[in-house]
Amino acid sequence: MSESTKNDLIIAENLEKVYSTEGVPVNAVNGVNLKITKGEFTALVGPSGSGKTTLLNIISGLDTPTKGNVWLDGKTISSMSGRELSDFRRDNIGFIFQSYNLIPVLTVEENIEYIMLLKNIPREVRHTRVREILENLGLSGMEKRFPTKLSGGQQQRVAIARAMVSKPLMILADEPTANLDSVTGTTLLDIMHELNKKTGMTFVFSTHDKMIMERAERLVTLRDGKIEKDEKRN
């Protein structure tokens, strides 16, 4: 591993990901080196096919690199077994997807506390955390509703609550505003930014949404699987 500090949460070193499309190799990620420190609010940006979602998936352990390594909080995820990696993701990473990925047969409350159940967090603590985060996200009173009875914006709020409620080290969000109108998207981004400031939780987005780019404190621009630009905003 290259030189690191205790504040480095994510280290990606010499990452490559090669896919085969009709027998032709395609470098989705090509020689990427990246460090993200604790508490960052960072966006991976670039045109469609630039490699940003693939990079996010490799960082999270949802995909494996063809070459290179990823360290999360000092641990090499590429050397973890399937069960070990699954447990590590459950305990350390909150995911937000554009398709919400809520469990339709569970209520709002049950969806949010699902990860905490897997982590054996006591019932009293679970209910307190659910109540607090619903209040923060403007969802108080919706605990017993099912996802089909919620608007798209409300469903994404539940997805954000579920990602954050177990207090993971980082939140990885793939195009979280893609299915939302601009007003709802702006509201949710402001909530996430405020929670980032309050809790110090690290956020990494994969996006081409200008609203996210405007709020990101660091923009990592990818093109053809390579980092073209890496700029800190403030």
Secondary structure, 3 states (H helix, E strand, C coil): CCCCCCCEEEEEEEEEEEEEECCEEEEEEEEEEEEEECCCEEEEECCCCCCHHHHHHHHHCCCCCCEEEEEECCEEHHHCCHHHHHHHHHHHEEEEECCCCCCCCCCHHHHHHHHHHHCCCCHHHHHHHHHHHHHHCCCCCCCCCCHHHCCHHHHHHHHHHHHHHCCCCEEEEECCCCCCCHHHHHHHHHHHHHHHHHHCCEEEEEECCHHHHHHCCEEEEEECCEEEEEEECC
